[in-house]
Amino acid sequence: MRSCLNVPRRVSVSAATEYVIRERCARLIDHQEALRLIEEGAFEFEHKEVRLCSWLGIPLFDRDVVGGMLAVQNYLPLVRYSQRDQELLIFVSRHIDTALSRRRDAEALHVANLELEARVQARTRELDDANTRLLYENSHDALTGLPNCSHLMQSLRGAWQDYQTRGNELSVMFIDLDRFKVVNDSLGHYFGDMLLVQAAARLRDCLRSTDLLARLGGDEFAVLSPNAPVHDAVAIAKRILAAFDLPFHIEEHVVFSSCSIGIVSADSQFHTEPTDLLRDADTTMYRVKNAGRDSFVVFNQELRREVSDQVEREGALRNTMKRDDELLPYFPANRRCAER
């Protein structure tokens, strides 16, 4: 018997490998087995020969799919692979299968973690953007984009704290559009809204960079001017009145609207909390409207006294009305004259 096989090259290299992968099982090929497989057509026959004495191949599995091959081959006549060698190589292949599977799972887990981290980051950015939009919407007027009353109060509390602790001057203005209701009722709500938008833009142009303009609702606006003495607030009010002398062009309509402005400067004699400034600015603004509109008034001690007296009179009248025993009988003047 010949010591080695005279078989085709593909038996020793690719043909045997493809055969084991196709069969999905370990194969130990010697001289007789190689001849049988050649005769059966399991290997493609080539005339270029190599001396192959023994060949052992073990498929490597990726789950149920053959993902590779573990093969050994020998050209020495005195060396023959045995069934025990095959069992050992199968044992080794199982460890390789496990190691490859673990590596594949680890890589898949790493990729999944990266994808999860990317999704979490994207979701976090979406939530941050949504929170930012929500905070903005909660603190700004939807129509004009100006800060709303809540935003104004928050800023006013901070400015009031600076006034109390550092002595920084502080002024507040209440502004009301004089002819807004006429425009809104005659032309419609759309033109009224457009007037508010244009008025807000015109008011902004009259303020300092440090001033805060807020829309309180309807046609009422407020201006918070930190570090502003009363003469600075008066200068702002004059600019606003001059700006509102010009007409508003809303599509094909030309609309005029003046302003009534109430100004108050923080004074510890009259004001004990920030809402006192809003109260007095509002009172002063209505004094302007009652006096003819299209002007401004600065809150002063005389106006404060008038307001206090009015509040006292109203309180006294209400208390008197609750005490029926102190009310005097009322007789019309003409009845009393007739009785005489």
C-alpha positions in Angstrom: 0.0 0.0 0.0 1.2 3.5 -0.7 2.0 5.6 2.3 0.3 8.8 1.1 -2.5 9.7 -1.2 -2.0 10.9 -4.8 -5.2 13.0 -4.9 -6.2 16.3 -6.5 -5.2 19.7 -4.9 -8.8 20.5 -4.1 -9.0 17.4 -1.9 -6.4 18.9 0.4 -7.6 22.5 0.3 -10.9 23.7 -0.9 -12.8 20.7 -2.0 -12.6 18.9 1.4 -13.4 22.1 3.2 -16.5 22.7 1.0 -17.5 19.1 1.5 -17.4 19.4 5.3 -19.3 22.7 5.3 -21.9 21.2 3.0 -22.3 18.1 5.2 -22.2 20.1 8.4 -20.3 17.4 10.3 -16.7 16.4 11.2 -14.9 14.3 8.6 -11.6 12.3 8.9 -10.3 11.6 5.4 -7.6 9.0 4.6 -6.6 7.3 1.4 -9.6 5.0 1.0 -12.1 7.6 2.0 -10.7 10.1 -0.4 -10.9 7.6 -3.3 -14.5 6.8 -2.4 -15.5 10.5 -2.3 -13.8 11.1 -5.6 -15.6 8.2 -7.2 -18.9 9.5 -5.8 -18.3 13.0 -7.2 -18.1 14.6 -3.7 -14.8 16.3 -4.8 -14.0 17.9 -8.1 -11.1 16.0 -9.8 -8.0 17.9 -10.9 -4.9 16.4 -12.5 -2.5 18.5 -10.5 -1.6 16.3 -7.5 -0.2 16.8 -4.0 0.9 14.2 -1.6 -1.7 14.2 1.2 -1.6 11.6 3.9 -4.4 12.5 6.3 -6.9 15.3 6.6 -9.3 16.2 9.5 -12.0 18.9 9.3 -14.4 20.2 11.9 -17.2 22.8 11.1 -17.5 25.8 13.3 -21.1 26.8 14.0 -22.6 30.2 14.6 -25.8 29.1 16.2 -27.2 26.7 13.5 -25.2 28.1 10.6 -21.8 26.9 9.7 -19.6 29.9 10.0 -16.2 28.5 9.4 -13.9 25.5 9.5 -11.2 24.1 11.7 -9.0 21.8 9.7 -5.6 20.0 10.0 -3.8 18.2 7.2 -0.6 16.2 7.2 1.9 15.3 4.5 4.2 13.0 6.5 3.7 9.3 5.9 4.2 8.3 9.5 1.4 10.5 10.9 -2.2 9.5 10.7 -5.1 11.3 12.4 -7.3 9.1 14.5 -10.9 9.1 15.8 -9.5 10.3 19.1 -7.9 13.3 17.3 -11.2 14.0 15.8 -12.9 14.0 19.2 -10.2 16.3 20.6 -10.6 18.7 17.6 -14.4 18.6 18.0 -13.9 19.5 21.7 -11.7 22.4 20.7 -14.1 23.5 18.1 -16.9 23.7 20.7 -14.8 26.1 22.7 -14.1 28.1 19.6 -17.8 28.1 18.8 -18.6 29.3 22.4 -15.8 32.0 22.3 -17.0 33.3 18.9 -20.6 33.3 20.0 -19.7 35.2 23.2 -17.7 37.7 21.1 -20.5 38.1 18.7 -23.0 38.6 21.5 -20.7 41.1 23.2 -20.3 43.0 20.0 -24.1 42.9 19.4 -24.6 44.1 23.0 -22.1 46.9 22.5 -23.8 48.0 19.3 -27.2 47.8 21.0 -25.9 49.9 23.9 -24.5 52.5 21.5 -27.8 52.6 19.7 -29.7 52.8 23.0 -27.4 55.6 24.2 -27.9 57.5 21.0 -31.7 57.1 21.3 -31.6 58.2 24.9 -29.5 61.2 24.0 -31.9 62.1 21.1 -34.9 61.6 23.4 -33.3 63.7 26.1 -32.7 66.5 23.6 -36.3 66.2 22.5 -37.5 66.5 26.1 -35.1 69.4 26.8 -36.4 71.2 23.7 -40.0 70.4 24.6 -39.4 71.7 28.2 -37.7 74.8 26.8 -40.7 75.5 24.5 -43.1 74.8 27.3 -41.3 77.2 29.7 -41.2 79.8 26.9 -44.9 79.3 26.1 -45.8 79.5 29.8 -43.9 82.8 30.3 -44.7 84.5 27.0 -47.8 85.8 25.2 -48.7 83.7 22.2 -49.9 86.6 20.0 -47.1 89.1 20.4 -44.3 87.0 21.7 -43.8 89.4 24.7 -43.3 88.2 28.3 -46.6 87.6 30.0 -47.9 88.6 33.4 -46.2 85.7 35.1 -42.8 86.6 33.6 -43.3 90.2 34.6 -44.0 89.3 38.2 -40.9 87.1 38.4 -38.7 89.9 37.0 -40.4 92.5 39.2 -39.7 90.4 42.3 -36.0 90.3 41.4 -35.8 94.1 40.7 -37.7 94.8 43.9 -35.1 92.7 45.8 -32.3 94.8 44.3 -34.2 98.0 45.2 -34.5 96.9 48.8 -31.0 95.5 49.3 -28.9 97.7 47.0 -31.0 100.8 46.7 -31.3 100.5 42.9 -34.0 102.8 41.5 -37.0 101.1 39.9 -39.9 102.3 37.7 -43.0 100.6 36.4 -45.3 101.8 33.6 -48.8 100.7 32.8 -49.8 101.3 29.1 -53.3 101.0 27.6 -54.2 101.4 23.9 -56.9 104.1 23.8 -58.8 103.1 20.7 -58.3 99.4 20.6 -61.9 98.5 21.3 -63.1 100.7 18.5 -60.7 99.0 16.0 -61.5 95.5 17.3 -65.3 96.0 17.2 -65.4 97.8 13.9 -62.8 95.9 11.8 -62.9 92.5 13.6 -60.6 90.5 15.9 -58.1 89.8 13.2 -57.3 93.5 12.7 -57.4 94.0 16.5 -54.7 91.3 16.9 -52.6 92.8 14.1 -52.9 96.2 15.9 -51.6 94.6 19.1 -48.7 93.0 17.3 -47.7 96.2 15.6 -48.2 98.2 18.9 -45.9 95.7 20.7 -43.2 96.2 18.2 -43.5 99.9 18.3 -43.4 99.9 22.1 -40.2 97.7 22.1 -38.5 100.2 19.8 -39.0 103.0 22.4 -37.5 101.1 25.4 -33.9 100.7 26.7 -32.2 97.4 26.2 -32.5 96.7 30.0 -36.3 97.3 30.1 -38.8 94.5 30.1 -42.0 94.9 28.1 -44.9 92.6 28.9 -48.4 92.1 27.7 -50.8 91.7 30.6 -53.8 90.8 28.5 -56.2 92.6 26.1 -54.8 95.9 25.1 -52.8 96.4 28.4 -49.0 96.4 28.5 -46.5 97.0 31.3 -42.9 98.1 31.3 -40.4 97.2 34.0 -37.4 99.6 34.1 -34.7 98.6 36.6 -32.1 101.2 37.5 -34.4 103.9 36.1 -35.1 107.1 38.0 -38.5 108.7 37.3 -37.1 111.1 34.7 -35.8 108.2 32.6 -39.3 106.7 32.8 -40.8 110.0 31.7 -38.4 110.1 28.7 -39.5 106.6 27.7 -43.2 107.6 28.0 -42.6 110.7 25.8 -41.0 108.5 23.1 -43.9 106.1 23.2 -46.5 108.9 22.8 -44.5 110.4 19.9 -44.3 106.9 18.2 -48.0 106.4 18.6 -48.8 109.7 16.8 -48.0 107.8 13.6 -50.7 105.6 12.0 -50.7 101.9 11.9 -51.0 100.3 8.5 -52.9 97.0 8.7 -53.4 95.6 5.2 -55.6 98.2 3.4 -56.6 100.0 6.6 -55.0 103.0 8.3 -55.6 102.9 12.0 -54.7 105.5 14.7 -54.3 104.5 18.4 -52.9 106.6 21.2 -51.7 105.5 24.6 -52.6 106.2 28.2 -49.5 105.7 30.4 -49.3 105.5 34.2 -45.8 105.8 35.8 -44.7 104.9 39.3 -41.3 104.9 40.9 -40.5 102.7 43.8 -40.8 104.6 47.1 -40.5 102.8 50.5 -43.0 105.4 51.9 -45.8 104.1 49.7 -44.7 100.6 48.6 -44.0 97.6 50.8 -44.1 94.9 48.2 -43.7 94.7 44.4 -47.4 94.4 43.7 -47.9 97.8 45.2 -46.0 99.2 42.2 -48.4 97.5 39.7 -51.4 98.8 41.7 -50.3 102.4 41.7 -49.2 102.3 38.0 -52.6 100.9 37.1 -54.4 103.6 39.2 -52.3 106.3 37.5 -53.0 105.0 34.1 -56.8 105.1 34.7 -56.3 108.7 35.9 -54.9 109.5 32.4 -57.8 107.8 30.7 -60.3 109.7 32.8 -58.6 113.0 32.0 -58.7 112.6 28.2 -56.2 109.9 27.3 -53.1 110.2 25.0 -50.8 111.3 27.8 -49.0 110.1 30.9 -49.1 110.8 34.6 -46.5 110.1 37.3 -47.8 108.7 40.5 -47.2 111.2 43.4 -48.1 111.8 47.0 -51.2 113.9 46.1 -52.5 111.1 44.0 -51.7 108.6 46.7 -53.7 110.7 49.2 -56.7 110.9 46.8 -56.6 107.1 46.4 -56.3 106.5 50.2 -59.2 108.9 50.9 -61.3 107.2 48.3 -60.6 103.8 49.8 -61.4 105.1 53.3 -64.6 106.6 52.2 -65.7 103.4 50.4 -64.8 101.4 53.5 -66.7 103.7 55.8 -69.7 103.6 53.6 -69.7 99.8 53.5 -69.5 99.6 57.2 -72.3 102.1 57.6 -74.5 100.2 55.2 -74.1 97.0 57.3 -75.3 98.8 60.4 -79.0 99.4 59.7 -79.6 100.8 63.2 -77.4 103.8 62.4 -79.1 104.6 59.1 -81.3 107.7 59.2 -84.7 107.6 57.4 -84.7 109.0 53.9 -87.3 111.5 52.8 -87.4 112.9 49.3 -87.0 116.7 49.2 -90.3 117.3 47.4 -92.2 115.1 50.0 -90.9 117.1 52.9 -91.8 120.3 51.2 -95.3 119.1 50.6 -95.7 118.1 54.3 -94.9 121.6 55.3 
